[in-house]
Amino acid sequence: MNILINNIIEQLVEIQNGKIWIGSSYDSKLNGIDDNLVFVRPIKNLHSIAEIISHLTLWRNEAILKIKTGKGSKTDDCEENWLTNEKLKAKGWDKIKSEYDNTLTELITLLKRKDDSFLKKEYYDTDFKGNYEYRFLLNGMLHHDIYHLGQLGIITKYLNQ
């Protein structure tokens, strides 16, 4: 039975491009922004859109690795967690966005192969230094996506002034 897994997949998709209760999805936020603004930090302590999307991509890739191997490789302190705008500009917005989109597709593809019993299996979390159930990881990914969606809302509001 895949009721819980399917619910997680549905939430991932809705947050990305659906009509969600909080109003805006990632697609609605990202499609409404000028590509020239994605590397701008609107105020000193806010990240740029590119920084946030790159950060989300790193942690999705890390979730994919944990699902595939049972162990992650990154921690909060790794350089890739928050790449600088200079490094991200060199990569280019199209590539950053494409990598982000591809990680969602890959994560969903992996999850579709699992059943609900998978959520109780454990993996080793490099960042938290312990064994955790996959439900902890996947619920955390949903929370993380929603948290940063809120940040994008604030950033886009400043950029569109």
Backbone torsions as a table, in degrees:
resi	resn	phi	psi	omega
1	MET	NA	141.0	-174.6
2	ASN	-126.2	33.0	-177.6
3	ILE	-61.8	-47.3	-176.8
4	LEU	-71.4	-44.7	178.0
5	ILE	-60.0	-45.4	179.8
6	ASN	-63.3	-34.7	176.7
7	ASN	-66.0	-40.8	177.7
8	ILE	-63.7	-45.6	178.3
9	ILE	-59.4	-45.7	179.5
10	GLU	-59.2	-42.6	179.0
11	GLN	-65.6	-41.8	177.7
12	LEU	-58.6	-44.6	-179.5
13	VAL	-67.5	-44.8	-178.9
14	GLU	-61.6	-43.6	179.5
15	ILE	-62.5	-35.3	-178.3
16	GLN	-75.2	-49.6	-172.1
17	ASN	-144.9	18.1	-178.4
18	GLY	-97.3	-170.2	174.2
19	LYS	-105.2	99.0	-174.8
20	ILE	-102.7	156.6	-175.6
21	TRP	-56.7	-36.1	-178.3
22	ILE	-73.2	-7.1	170.9
23	GLY	112.9	-55.7	-173.2
24	SER	-121.0	140.2	174.4
25	SER	-98.6	173.4	175.4
26	TYR	-58.0	-46.7	-179.0
27	ASP	-58.8	-43.5	-179.0
28	SER	-65.8	-34.6	176.7
29	LYS	-71.0	-47.3	-174.2
30	LEU	-74.6	-32.8	179.4
31	ASN	-71.9	-19.9	-178.0
32	GLY	-93.7	6.0	-175.8
33	ILE	-111.1	140.3	176.8
34	ASP	-68.5	131.8	-179.2
35	ASP	-56.4	-26.3	179.5
36	ASN	-71.3	-15.7	-177.0
37	LEU	-97.5	-7.2	-172.7
38	VAL	-67.2	-19.3	179.9
39	PHE	-100.7	4.4	-177.1
40	VAL	-87.8	131.9	169.7
41	ARG	-94.9	108.6	-171.8
42	PRO	-66.1	-30.3	171.3
43	ILE	-141.0	161.9	-169.5
44	LYS	-49.3	-47.2	-172.1
45	ASN	-94.7	8.1	175.8
46	LEU	-101.7	141.8	174.2
47	HIS	-74.9	163.6	172.3
48	SER	-82.0	165.7	176.1
49	ILE	-60.9	-43.4	179.8
50	ALA	-61.3	-40.2	178.6
51	GLU	-62.3	-43.1	-179.2
52	ILE	-67.1	-44.6	-179.0
53	ILE	-65.0	-39.8	176.3
54	SER	-63.3	-42.7	177.7
55	HIS	-60.7	-46.3	178.3
56	LEU	-62.0	-39.2	179.3
57	THR	-63.4	-43.7	178.2
58	LEU	-56.1	-48.0	-174.8
59	TRP	-74.7	-28.2	172.4
60	ARG	-67.8	-43.1	176.9
61	ASN	-60.7	-36.7	178.6
62	GLU	-67.6	-40.3	176.3
63	ALA	-63.3	-41.5	178.5
64	ILE	-61.2	-44.7	177.8
65	LEU	-60.2	-43.1	179.8
66	LYS	-63.6	-39.1	178.7
67	ILE	-67.8	-39.3	-177.8
68	LYS	-75.1	-36.8	-169.8
69	THR	-118.3	-15.2	-177.0
70	GLY	85.4	5.5	-179.2
71	LYS	-154.4	143.6	177.0
72	GLY	-94.0	-178.0	-179.5
73	SER	-134.9	-12.2	-174.2
74	LYS	-110.2	157.5	172.6
75	THR	-130.1	170.2	177.6
76	ASP	-55.9	-29.1	-175.0
77	ASP	-83.2	-6.2	-177.6
78	CYS	-69.0	148.3	-177.4
79	GLU	-58.5	-37.2	-176.3
80	GLU	-68.4	-14.1	-178.9
81	ASN	-60.2	-41.9	177.2
82	TRP	-137.5	83.9	176.8
83	LEU	-66.9	148.3	179.3
84	THR	-71.8	157.6	176.6
85	ASN	-61.2	-31.9	178.7
86	GLU	-63.0	-46.0	178.0
87	LYS	-66.0	-38.4	-179.6
88	LEU	-69.8	-37.7	176.7
89	LYS	-60.9	-39.4	178.8
90	ALA	-63.0	-33.7	178.4
91	LYS	-74.7	-39.3	178.8
92	GLY	94.4	143.9	-176.3
93	TRP	-62.4	-41.5	-178.3
94	ASP	-59.5	-42.4	179.7
95	LYS	-69.1	-42.2	178.6
96	ILE	-59.1	-48.3	-178.4
97	LYS	-66.9	-39.6	178.9
98	SER	-63.8	-44.4	177.9
99	GLU	-61.2	-41.9	178.0
100	TYR	-59.8	-50.1	179.7
101	ASP	-61.4	-41.4	-178.7
102	ASN	-65.0	-34.3	179.1
103	THR	-67.3	-35.5	177.4
104	LEU	-65.4	-44.8	178.3
105	THR	-59.8	-45.4	-179.3
106	GLU	-65.7	-42.2	178.9
107	LEU	-61.2	-45.3	179.8
108	ILE	-64.5	-41.7	177.9
109	THR	-59.5	-44.4	177.8
110	LEU	-62.4	-44.4	-177.6
111	LEU	-66.6	-33.2	179.4
112	LYS	-63.9	-20.9	178.9
113	ARG	-86.8	-3.9	-176.4
114	LYS	-104.2	159.1	169.7
115	ASP	-114.0	175.6	-173.6
116	ASP	-60.0	-26.0	179.1
117	SER	-63.6	-24.9	178.1
118	PHE	-58.4	-34.1	-176.3
119	LEU	-63.2	-22.4	179.4
120	LYS	-93.2	-9.2	176.3
121	LYS	-72.1	157.2	-176.1
122	GLU	-109.7	152.6	173.0
123	TYR	-130.8	165.0	175.5
124	TYR	-96.0	124.6	-179.9
125	ASP	-97.4	112.3	-177.7
126	THR	-63.0	-37.9	-177.0
127	ASP	-72.8	-44.4	-178.8
128	PHE	-89.3	-5.4	175.9
129	LYS	54.3	55.3	177.6
130	GLY	-174.1	174.3	177.1
131	ASN	-89.3	136.2	180.0
132	TYR	-139.1	153.9	175.3
133	GLU	-73.5	149.8	179.4
134	TYR	-61.3	-25.4	176.7
135	ARG	-62.2	-33.1	176.0
136	PHE	-62.4	-45.6	179.1
137	LEU	-62.7	-50.0	-174.1
138	LEU	-71.7	-38.2	174.1
139	ASN	-65.8	-37.8	176.5
140	GLY	-62.1	-38.6	178.0
141	MET	-64.0	-41.0	176.5
142	LEU	-62.5	-46.5	179.4
143	HIS	-60.6	-43.5	-179.2
144	HIS	-61.9	-44.4	178.5
145	ASP	-61.6	-43.7	-178.8
146	ILE	-68.0	-41.4	177.8
147	TYR	-55.7	-50.5	-177.4
148	HIS	-74.4	-24.6	172.5
149	LEU	-62.2	-40.0	175.5
150	GLY	-62.2	-41.3	177.3
151	GLN	-62.7	-41.4	177.7
152	LEU	-60.0	-36.1	177.0
153	GLY	-60.7	-43.4	179.0
154	ILE	-67.2	-45.7	-178.6
155	ILE	-61.5	-47.2	-178.5
156	THR	-65.2	-32.4	177.7
157	LYS	-63.3	-44.8	177.2
158	TYR	-64.7	-42.8	-176.9
159	LEU	-67.5	-28.2	-176.2
160	ASN	-92.3	8.0	179.2
161	GLN	-72.9	NA	NA
